[in-house]
């Protein structure tokens, strides 16, 4: 495959213009309005907090040392830059008009590739959901990556093509083996712990409306949302897709990542890229950015849904998010030439730099404050007053964060009482994710060995 890709890569890819800003005036206006609202909040809220503190705690708050309010003002600034402004800006972007295009009405043959490794508990359900798809012509290819359980034998009981890797070679190589065997013009990838909506292929294939579109990404949702961790992951998934992916698509006509559980690619584009690479722990992010570098676009189709098995334990979530965070950092490193570049349109000019410098950079300030706060309380000459001063700030910021969490629930029509209530309890989860990002950054700096 790599030799074939070399021939394709020698082509002049400049014939395919990169995605650019679709509504430059609208993007600038969204940024201006968002900045104006944040400035107003910055100017108004601290004074309002002082008044409320006096109303609740009495005039003795005037005895607070000057540094106490300054500490919370600094945390408030981190929140505005790292959370409130991006939310308002992205919400403004999703309001931009969308150019209506005719759906692709052709129904080409599709190859479904399902990589698997020790998924005996899920593989049967995944295959059965693939058999139930509402699509006229497709094949199912199971690639077993050296499972030590009954995954291979279970998959072999179905009328599907089964490839055994003979050992654990890694997901990227398993996917490439599936691509080599695939016959379809369109190749659809899903994970063996996912189940598919019956209309997923029709929606994804319908998204290939232009030759510049190399891939179509669908929406990933947890199978269940009972329990704290599953609720938090549901909120996280919906925010990333209903807000960020939609904002990327509306502003620049492309998204930055096609998720492993529900993505379709043109086979010719996969060959041109050279297939998946094992250089990162985020092969889906890596191949999407590699495709953008060649001038193709990845678009987003929220009606194409796959339901994934989200983590139900902190231990499993810890391992998963450490791998994801390290994988994303590796992608930023491998594609650093795309940063601030027009090659990938708005993805290179804005979205990748934002996700790296704000998405990762702000967590150091946030975690630094959280580490410093207990020390300030303990060693303050007025620890009770310090806690009283901060309590109101924390409540107000939590309420604002809850509103941010409810917006994607509304957009996805998933606003239930239990999920609405969960939006008020996101801080422990956010702190956990921030901490894992810092650990991932440290491990990458130490160049620790990649593990799957």
NORWORA-V286420 format. One record per residue. RES is the residue in three letters. SS is DSSP state (A for helix, B for strand, O for the rest). BURIAL is I if it has 16 or more other C-alpha atoms within 10 Angstrom, else O. D_CENTER is the distance of its C-alpha to the mean C-alpha in whole Angstrom. Layout:
BEGIN
RES;SS;BURIAL;D_CENTER + RES;SS;BURIAL;D_CENTER
END
This chain:
BEGIN
UNK;O;O;29 + UNK;A;O;28 + UNK;A;O;32 + UNK;A;O;31 + UNK;A;I;28 + UNK;A;O;30 + UNK;A;O;32 + UNK;A;I;30 + UNK;A;O;28 + UNK;O;O;32 + UNK;O;O;31 + UNK;O;O;31 + UNK;A;O;28 + UNK;A;O;29 + UNK;A;O;30 + UNK;O;O;26 + UNK;O;O;25 + UNK;O;I;22 + UNK;O;I;20 + UNK;O;I;21 + UNK;O;I;21 + UNK;O;I;22 + UNK;O;I;23 + UNK;A;O;24 + UNK;A;O;26 + UNK;A;I;24 + UNK;A;I;21 + UNK;A;O;24 + UNK;A;O;25 + UNK;A;I;22 + UNK;A;I;22 + UNK;A;O;25 + UNK;A;O;25 + UNK;A;I;22 + UNK;A;I;24 + UNK;A;O;27 + UNK;A;O;26 + UNK;A;I;25 + UNK;A;O;28 + UNK;A;O;30 + UNK;A;O;28 + UNK;A;O;28 + UNK;A;O;32 + UNK;A;O;33 + UNK;A;O;31 + UNK;A;I;32 + UNK;A;O;36 + UNK;A;O;35 + UNK;A;I;34 + UNK;A;I;37 + UNK;A;O;39 + UNK;A;O;38 + UNK;A;I;38 + UNK;A;O;42 + UNK;A;O;42 + UNK;A;O;41 + UNK;A;O;42 + UNK;O;O;45 + UNK;A;O;47 + UNK;A;O;46 + UNK;A;I;43 + UNK;A;O;45 + UNK;A;O;46 + UNK;O;O;42 + UNK;O;O;42 + UNK;A;O;40 + UNK;A;O;38 + UNK;A;I;36 + UNK;A;I;35 + UNK;A;O;34 + UNK;A;O;31 + UNK;A;I;30 + UNK;A;I;30 + UNK;A;O;28 + UNK;A;I;25 + UNK;A;I;25 + UNK;A;O;24 + UNK;A;I;21 + UNK;A;I;20 + UNK;A;I;21 + UNK;A;O;19 + UNK;A;I;16 + UNK;A;I;15 + UNK;A;I;18 + UNK;A;I;18 + UNK;A;I;15 + UNK;A;I;15 + UNK;A;I;18 + UNK;A;I;17 + UNK;A;I;14 + UNK;A;I;16 + UNK;A;I;19 + UNK;A;I;17 + UNK;A;I;16 + UNK;O;O;20 + UNK;O;I;21 + UNK;O;O;23 + UNK;O;O;22 + UNK;O;O;24 + UNK;O;O;25 + UNK;O;O;26 + UNK;O;O;28 + UNK;O;O;26 + UNK;O;O;26 + UNK;O;O;29 + UNK;O;O;30 + UNK;O;I;29 + UNK;O;O;29 + UNK;O;I;29 + UNK;B;I;26 + UNK;B;I;25 + UNK;B;I;23 + UNK;B;I;22 + UNK;B;I;21 + UNK;B;I;21 + UNK;B;I;22 + UNK;O;I;23 + UNK;O;I;25 + UNK;O;I;23 + UNK;O;I;27 + UNK;O;O;26 + UNK;O;I;23 + UNK;A;I;24 + UNK;A;I;27 + UNK;A;I;25 + UNK;A;I;22 + UNK;A;I;25 + UNK;A;O;27 + UNK;A;I;24 + UNK;A;I;24 + UNK;A;I;28 + UNK;O;O;27 + UNK;O;I;26 + UNK;O;O;27 + UNK;O;I;28 + UNK;O;O;31 + UNK;O;O;31 + UNK;B;I;28 + UNK;B;I;28 + UNK;B;I;27 + UNK;B;I;26 + UNK;B;I;26 + UNK;B;I;25 + UNK;B;I;26 + UNK;O;I;25 + UNK;O;I;28 + UNK;O;I;28 + UNK;O;O;30 + UNK;O;O;30 + UNK;O;O;31 + UNK;A;I;28 + UNK;A;I;30 + UNK;A;O;33 + UNK;A;O;31 + UNK;A;I;30 + UNK;A;O;33 + UNK;O;O;35 + UNK;O;O;33 + UNK;O;O;34 + UNK;O;O;31 + UNK;B;I;31 + UNK;B;I;30 + UNK;B;I;30 + UNK;B;I;30 + UNK;O;I;29 + UNK;O;O;32 + UNK;O;O;30 + UNK;O;O;27 + UNK;O;O;26 + UNK;O;I;22 + UNK;A;I;19 + UNK;A;I;19 + UNK;A;I;23 + UNK;A;I;23 + UNK;A;I;21 + UNK;A;I;23 + UNK;A;I;26 + UNK;A;I;25 + UNK;A;I;24 + UNK;A;O;28 + UNK;A;O;29 + UNK;O;I;27 + UNK;O;I;30 + UNK;O;I;28 + UNK;O;O;27 + UNK;B;I;23 + UNK;B;I;22 + UNK;B;I;19 + UNK;B;I;17 + UNK;B;I;16 + UNK;B;I;16 + UNK;O;I;19 + UNK;O;I;18 + UNK;B;I;17 + UNK;B;I;19 + UNK;B;I;19 + UNK;O;I;20 + UNK;O;I;23 + UNK;O;O;23 + UNK;A;I;19 + UNK;A;I;21 + UNK;A;I;23 + UNK;A;I;20 + UNK;A;I;19 + UNK;A;I;22 + UNK;A;I;23 + UNK;O;I;20 + UNK;O;I;22 + UNK;O;O;24 + UNK;O;O;25 + UNK;O;O;25 + UNK;O;I;23 + UNK;B;I;20 + UNK;B;I;19 + UNK;B;I;16 + UNK;B;I;15 + UNK;B;I;12 + UNK;B;I;12 + UNK;B;I;10 + UNK;B;I;10 + UNK;B;I;12 + UNK;B;I;13 + UNK;O;I;17 + UNK;O;O;18 + UNK;O;I;18 + UNK;O;O;21 + UNK;O;O;21 + UNK;A;I;20 + UNK;A;I;17 + UNK;A;I;16 + UNK;A;I;16 + UNK;A;I;14 + UNK;A;I;11 + UNK;A;I;12 + UNK;A;I;12 + UNK;A;I;8 + UNK;A;I;7 + UNK;A;I;9 + UNK;A;I;9 + UNK;A;I;5 + UNK;A;I;7 + UNK;A;I;10 + UNK;A;I;10 + UNK;A;I;8 + UNK;A;I;8 + UNK;A;I;12 + UNK;A;I;13 + UNK;A;I;12 + UNK;A;I;14 + UNK;A;I;17 + UNK;A;I;17 + UNK;A;I;17 + UNK;O;I;17 + UNK;O;I;14 + UNK;O;I;10 + UNK;O;I;9 + UNK;O;I;7 + UNK;O;I;9 + UNK;O;I;8 + UNK;O;I;11 + UNK;O;I;12 + UNK;O;I;13 + UNK;B;I;14 + UNK;B;I;17 + UNK;B;I;18 + UNK;B;I;22 + UNK;A;I;24 + UNK;A;O;26 + UNK;A;I;23 + UNK;A;I;22 + UNK;A;I;25 + UNK;A;I;25 + UNK;A;I;22 + UNK;O;I;24 + UNK;O;I;21 + UNK;O;I;19 + UNK;O;I;20 + UNK;O;O;20 + UNK;O;O;19 + UNK;O;I;16 + UNK;O;I;14 + UNK;O;I;11 + UNK;A;I;13 + UNK;A;I;11 + UNK;A;I;9 + UNK;A;I;13 + UNK;A;I;15 + UNK;A;I;13 + UNK;A;I;14 + UNK;A;I;17 + UNK;A;I;18 + UNK;A;I;17 + UNK;A;I;19 + UNK;O;I;22 + UNK;O;I;22 + UNK;O;I;20 + UNK;B;I;17 + UNK;B;I;14 + UNK;B;I;14 + UNK;B;I;12 + UNK;B;I;15 + UNK;B;I;14 + UNK;B;O;17 + UNK;B;I;16 + UNK;B;I;15 + UNK;B;I;15 + UNK;B;I;15 + UNK;B;I;14 + UNK;O;I;16 + UNK;O;I;14 + UNK;O;I;15 + UNK;O;I;19 + UNK;O;O;20 + UNK;A;O;19 + UNK;A;O;20 + UNK;A;O;18 + UNK;A;I;15 + UNK;A;I;16 + UNK;A;O;17 + UNK;A;O;13 + UNK;A;I;11 + UNK;A;I;14 + UNK;A;I;13 + UNK;A;I;10 + UNK;A;I;11 + UNK;A;I;14 + UNK;A;I;12 + UNK;A;I;10 + UNK;A;I;13 + UNK;A;I;15 + UNK;A;I;13 + UNK;A;I;14 + UNK;A;O;18 + UNK;A;O;18 + UNK;O;I;17 + UNK;A;O;19 + UNK;A;O;21 + UNK;A;I;19 + UNK;O;I;18 + UNK;O;I;20 + UNK;O;I;21 + UNK;O;I;22 + UNK;O;I;22 + UNK;O;I;18 + UNK;O;I;19 + UNK;A;I;17 + UNK;A;I;14 + UNK;A;I;16 + UNK;A;I;18 + UNK;A;I;16 + UNK;A;I;12 + UNK;A;I;12 + UNK;A;I;15 + UNK;A;I;13 + UNK;A;O;10 + UNK;A;O;13 + UNK;A;O;16 + UNK;A;I;14 + UNK;O;I;11 + UNK;O;I;13 + UNK;A;I;17 + UNK;A;I;17 + UNK;A;I;16 + UNK;A;I;20 + UNK;A;I;22 + UNK;A;I;20 + UNK;A;I;21 + UNK;A;O;24 + UNK;A;I;25 + UNK;A;O;25 + UNK;A;O;27 + UNK;A;O;29 + UNK;A;I;30 + UNK;A;O;32 + UNK;A;O;34 + UNK;A;I;35 + UNK;A;I;36 + UNK;A;O;38 + UNK;A;O;40 + UNK;O;O;40 + UNK;O;O;44 + UNK;O;O;42 + UNK;A;O;39 + UNK;A;O;40 + UNK;A;I;40 + UNK;A;I;37 + UNK;A;O;35 + UNK;A;O;36 + UNK;A;I;35 + UNK;A;I;32 + UNK;A;O;31 + UNK;A;I;31 + UNK;A;I;29 + UNK;A;O;26 + UNK;A;O;27 + UNK;A;O;27 + UNK;A;I;23 + UNK;A;I;22 + UNK;A;O;23 + UNK;A;O;22 + UNK;A;I;18 + UNK;A;I;19 + UNK;A;O;20 + UNK;A;I;16 + UNK;A;I;15 + UNK;A;I;18 + UNK;A;I;17 + UNK;A;I;14 + UNK;A;I;16 + UNK;A;O;19 + UNK;A;O;17 + UNK;O;O;16 + UNK;O;O;19 + UNK;O;I;18 + UNK;O;I;20 + UNK;O;O;22 + UNK;A;O;25 + UNK;A;O;23 + UNK;A;I;19 + UNK;A;I;21 + UNK;A;O;23 + UNK;A;I;20 + UNK;A;I;18 + UNK;A;I;21 + UNK;A;I;20 + UNK;O;I;17 + UNK;A;O;18 + UNK;A;O;19 + UNK;A;O;16 + UNK;A;O;14 + UNK;A;O;17 + UNK;A;O;16 + UNK;A;I;13 + UNK;A;I;14 + UNK;A;I;17 + UNK;A;I;15 + UNK;A;I;14 + UNK;A;I;17 + UNK;A;O;19 + UNK;A;I;16 + UNK;A;I;18 + UNK;A;O;21 + UNK;A;O;21 + UNK;A;I;20 + UNK;A;O;23 + UNK;O;O;25 + UNK;O;O;24 + UNK;O;O;24 + UNK;O;O;24 + UNK;O;O;20 + UNK;O;O;20 + UNK;O;O;19
END
